[in-house]
Amino acid sequence: MPDNFHFSTEIRVRLPETDAMGIVFHGAFFTFLEVGRTDYLRNLGLAGSHAQPIKDFANLVARACCDFRSSARFDDPLVIHVRIAEIRRTSFTFEFRIVHKQEARLVAEGHTVHVAIDPATTKPIAVPEAFRAQVRKFEGKALSEPKP
C-alpha cells in the first residue's frame, strides 16, 4: 500500500467502462473514485444513505481531478487506495491512487474536494467534529488539519 494510505478496495473493470479501443474510458475513473470513497466511509462507519452519503452531514463535490498514468482494460483487477488527506473548516480532501493489482502499476491518481453544507441552503457549514475525530483516529499523523 502506498505511504500514508491505510485503506484500499478492489474492483474489476467492467465492459461498459471501456471505450471502442478497449481501454477504460476516462470518465469511468470518477466512478472508481466514488467506489473508493464510499467503501472508505463505510469502513470508518461514516457511510450514510444514497440521499446523504455521509451519515452526519450533507456535502457537495467542489473539485474532482484525475491524472491518468497508464491504461487499464476490460477485466483488469484494480486496487483503489483512498485516504482523507486534509480537513479544513468547511471542506475535506480525499486522495486516491489506482493501481493495477497484478502488475503493481500506477494507473491513475487524483483527489476530490468536498464541502460540508446545510442541505436547505447549500451554504457551507463547519465539518462536524464527530467526522473529524473519526477520520483523525483512522488517518493519524498523515491527516493535515490547517488552522484557519
C-alpha positions in Angstrom: 0.0 0.0 0.0 1.4 3.5 -0.8 2.8 5.6 2.0 0.1 7.4 4.1 -2.7 5.2 2.7 -4.4 3.0 5.3 -7.4 1.8 3.2 -7.9 0.2 -0.2 -10.7 -1.5 -2.0 -10.7 -3.6 -5.2 -12.7 -3.5 -8.4 -12.6 -5.3 -11.7 -13.0 -3.3 -14.9 -16.4 -4.0 -16.5 -17.1 -3.9 -20.2 -19.3 -0.7 -20.1 -16.4 1.2 -18.5 -14.2 0.7 -21.7 -14.2 2.6 -24.9 -14.0 1.4 -28.5 -10.3 0.8 -28.2 -10.9 -1.5 -25.2 -9.3 1.0 -22.7 -11.1 2.3 -19.7 -12.9 5.5 -20.7 -11.6 8.5 -18.8 -14.9 9.3 -17.3 -15.2 5.9 -15.7 -12.3 6.8 -13.4 -14.6 9.2 -11.5 -16.9 6.2 -10.8 -13.9 4.3 -9.5 -13.1 7.3 -7.2 -16.7 7.2 -6.0 -16.5 3.5 -5.2 -13.3 4.1 -3.3 -14.8 7.0 -1.4 -18.0 5.1 -0.5 -16.0 2.0 0.7 -13.7 4.2 2.8 -16.6 5.9 4.5 -18.3 2.5 5.1 -15.1 1.2 6.6 -15.0 4.1 9.1 -18.6 3.7 10.0 -19.4 7.1 8.4 -21.5 6.0 5.4 -25.0 7.3 5.2 -27.7 6.7 2.6 -28.0 7.3 -1.1 -29.5 10.7 -0.4 -26.8 11.6 2.1 -23.6 9.6 1.6 -22.0 10.8 4.8 -24.3 9.9 7.7 -24.0 13.1 9.8 -24.0 15.9 7.2 -24.6 16.8 3.6 -21.7 17.6 1.3 -21.0 18.6 -2.3 -18.0 17.8 -4.5 -16.4 21.2 -5.2 -13.4 19.8 -7.2 -12.6 16.5 -8.9 -9.2 15.8 -10.5 -7.8 12.6 -12.1 -4.4 12.2 -13.7 -4.0 9.2 -15.9 -0.7 7.4 -15.6 -1.2 4.2 -17.6 -4.1 2.4 -19.3 -6.4 -0.3 -17.9 -8.6 -2.6 -19.9 -11.6 -4.8 -19.6 -11.4 -7.3 -16.7 -8.2 -5.8 -15.2 -8.2 -6.0 -11.4 -7.6 -2.6 -9.9 -6.8 -1.6 -6.3 -8.1 1.8 -5.2 -6.1 3.3 -2.3 -8.1 6.0 -0.5 -7.4 8.5 2.2 -8.7 11.7 3.6 -5.5 13.9 3.4 -6.9 17.2 4.7 -9.8 18.6 6.7 -10.3 22.3 6.7 -13.0 24.4 8.4 -15.7 23.6 5.8 -14.0 21.2 3.4 -12.1 18.0 3.2 -10.0 16.3 0.6 -9.9 12.7 -0.5 -6.8 11.4 -2.3 -6.7 8.3 -4.5 -4.2 6.0 -6.1 -5.5 3.4 -8.5 -3.0 0.6 -9.1 -3.2 -2.5 -11.4 -3.3 -5.3 -8.9 -1.3 -7.9 -10.8 1.3 -5.6 -12.3 1.6 -3.1 -9.4 1.5 -0.4 -12.0 0.1 3.1 -11.2 -3.0 3.6 -13.4 -4.3 6.9 -12.1 -4.2 9.2 -9.2 -6.5 12.0 -8.2 -8.3 13.9 -5.5 -11.8 15.2 -4.7 -12.6 18.2 -2.5 -15.9 18.1 -0.6 -17.7 21.0 1.1 -19.9 20.4 4.1 -23.2 22.1 3.5 -26.6 22.9 5.0 -28.9 20.9 2.7 -31.7 23.5 2.9 -29.5 26.4 1.7 -26.4 24.6 0.2 -24.3 27.1 2.1 -21.1 25.8 3.6 -21.0 24.7 7.3 -18.2 23.6 9.5 -17.2 20.0 9.1 -18.7 18.3 12.2 -16.3 17.4 15.0 -17.5 13.8 15.1 -16.5 13.3 11.5 -13.1 14.9 12.1 -12.5 12.8 15.2 -13.2 9.5 13.4 -11.0 10.4 10.4 -8.3 11.7 12.8 -8.4 8.4 14.6 -8.1 6.4 11.4 -5.6 8.5 9.5 -3.4 9.5 12.4 -0.4 11.8 11.7 -1.0 11.6 7.9 -4.0 13.9 8.2 -3.5 17.6 7.7 -5.8 20.0 9.6 -4.7 23.6 8.9 -5.8 26.2 11.3 -8.0 29.0 9.9 
